[in-house]
Amino acid sequence: FRKTNCPQASEPSFANTTCMDTMNNTTERIEALTRDLESQPQRTELLLERGRLYFRSGAYDKAMNDFLHVKQIVGSHPEAEEYIVLLQEIFAFRNLDLYNP
């Protein structure tokens, strides 16, 4: 995961707390979906939801894996395919004047 997009603050603030709560909820939801998928790996709705959460949290490689897995299971899935195209564009972006980790 990317560390966080939450604002850095020397003192606790409501906005920072809310942001961290959202990140914690996302992490917890991803962990719950991962546990569910261990026993039901063919559940495409779980893979889609986890892929969306990975995407929102900046874990693009894990999101791509989930969306590709959905396509592998069902063959054609419009939402998964849209995310795959978007992620391919993100992966293809390179600005040679900047450091791209």
C-alpha positions, 0 to 999 in steps of 0.5 A: 500500500501507499502509506497514506494520502492523509494530511500530516499534522503535528497536532491531532485534528478531526480531518486527520483522524477521519482520514486515518479512520478511513484508511483503517476501515479500508485495510480492515475491509481488504483483510476481511475480503481476503479471508472470504476469498480464501474459502471462495476464490471464484466469487467475482463480486468479492474480487471486484470489491477488493480490487476497487479498495486496492485501487482507491488505496493506491495498490494498483498492482494488487488491483490489477491482479484482482480485475484480471482474475475476474476476467479470467473467471467470467471471460468478459466483465465491463467494470473489470475491463474499464479498471484494467484499461485505466490501470494500464494507462497509469502503469504506462505513464512515465515522465522522464524528467521526474523520478517514478518509483 
